[in-house]
Amino acid sequence: MSGAWLAYRKGRAIHLESNFLIRLATKLFPVTTKYDGVRFFVHQFGRLNATPLLLVLLLVGTTDIMFGVDSVPAILAISRDPFIVYTSNVFAILGFGWLYFALAEIVQMFHLIHYGLSAVLVFLGAKIILTDLYKVPTGLSFAVIVVVLGFSIVASLIWPQVSPTSPRQRPTGTNRRVS
């Protein structure tokens, strides 16, 4: 499901104000327009107001939880050992939030990689669903992931994204005037 969503969402704007936690926080507390150091709340005009830093904390926390939940199918595609599944998800929740920002930059550098990530997620989902019918060897799974992501990176380099704001250059020899 995540794989199809990733391919479908390409190029769509992200509206932070539509995030459920952001809407809830802004309904519970009025939010100031300025940061106040490292404070999450400030008193203004006798009222307790949230600072934008609280909203940032909510977004980062939501991202960490999303990584934790999203990593469950990925780790189950690799191992059924409860210790490995549990510890990998703990580490996903505790420390891999920074990976989101790294991936966001990589997606900007390699404009076709989202299709590769989508294909990998679909592959892992199919592997989990079909695990009772056929056990895909771990080495083969790793090879599929490396090949698919490698292909999407190479394809992004071979066919660079054309910027919609920059004019396309004419091939040489086409600027001659025919009389």
N, C-alpha and C positions, 0 to 999 in steps of 0.2 A: 504494500500500500504506500509506504514512504517513497519507494522508487518511482511509482507513477506520479505521486504528488510532486516530487522533485522535478521531474521532466515537465510537468504541466505548469509549474509556477515560474519558470524561467522568464525573466524580463518584467515580472509584475512588481509594482511598487509595494513596499512594506509600510503599513500604516501603524505606527506604534500606538497611536491613540485608540486603536480598535482592540488592543490587547486587553484581555479580561482583567488581569491584575492591575493594569494601569487605570482602567476605568473604575475599578473598585476603590483603588487608593484615592483617586481624585474625588470620588463621591464621599468617602469617609473624612478626608482632610482636604482643605483648600491647599493648593500647591503654589508656592512662591515662584517667581520667575528667575530668581537669582540663587546661586549657591551661597552657603554661609559656612565656609571652611569645610570641616568634615562632619557637620551636624546634619542629622536626618530630619529634625524638627526644630522649629523656631517659634517663639511667641511674638506675634504681631497684633497690635490693637486688641490685646486681651484674649486672643484666640491662638490655639495651637495649629500651626501650619506646617505642612511637609515641604521639604526642599526637593529640588530635582534629583538630588543625590539618592533619596529614598526610591525614586522611580528607577534610577539606574540599578540600584541594589536588587529591586524586584525583577528587572529584566535579566540581570546576570544570574540570579537564583533560578529563574524559570528556565534559562538556557541550560544550566547545570542539570536540572531535573530532567529536561528533555533529552540530554545526552545519556543520562542514566537509564531512562525508559527505552530510548532508541537502541541502546547497546544490548538489551536483553535478547532480541532475536539474533543479533550478530554473534554474541557469545554462544548462544544455544546452537548456532550453525557450526560452531567449532568444537564445542565440548559439552557433555552432559554432566560432568563432574560438578557436584554442588559447590565445592570449595572454590573452584575456578570461576564458576558463574557468579557466586556471591562476591568474591574479592574483586573481580574485574568490574562489577557494577559499583562497588564502593569506590574504587579508584576513579571510575568514570564520573561519579557524582562529585567527588572531592576535588579532583584536579584537572579535568580535561576541558573545563570551560574555555580556556585559552585556545583550545584547538578550533573552536568555532570561528574565532577571529582569524586564525591562520588559514582556515579553509575559505573564509570569505575573501581573503586576499588572493588565494590560489585561483578561485573561481574567476576573479577579475583578470588575472594573468592569462589563464587558459580558458577561453570562452566556451569551449565544448566539453569541459570536464564534468559539467553537471549531468550530461547525458551518460558519461561513464559511471559516475556515482549512482545514477538512477539504475543503470543496468546491473551494477553490483548489488544494489539493494534488492532488485527483482530476483537475481540469481540466488542470493542468500535466502530470500523468502521461499522460493521454489524448493531449495534444498531442505529447508525445515519442513515444508508441507509433505515432501516426497520421501522423508527420511525412513519411513517404515517400508517403502517399496524398494528404495535403492540408497545405499550408504555411499555418498560421494567422498572419496578419500581427501584428507586434509591437504595433501600436496596439490591435488588437482584444483581444489577450491582456491588455494593461494595463487596458483598459476593463472586461473581465470581472472582473479581480482587484479593481479599485476598486469596481465595482458590488456584487459579492458581499460584500466586507468592509463596505462602507457599509451595505448592507441589513441585515447581521447586527448592526451597531452600532445602527442606527435601531430595529430590532426589539427589541433589548435595552432601549432607552429607552422604547419604547411599551409593552412588556409586561415590567415589572420582575419580577425573581425574588422569589417569596414566600418569606420566611424560614420554615423549618420550626419554629423555636422561638417565633416571634411568633404570637399568635392573630390570626385573620382578623377584620377589622372588619366589622360588619354595615352594610349600606347604610342610609341614613337612612330613617326611617319604619317600620322592621321591628321596633323595640323596643316597640311599643305592645302592650298586653295586650288580648287578645280575651276577652270574658266571655260 
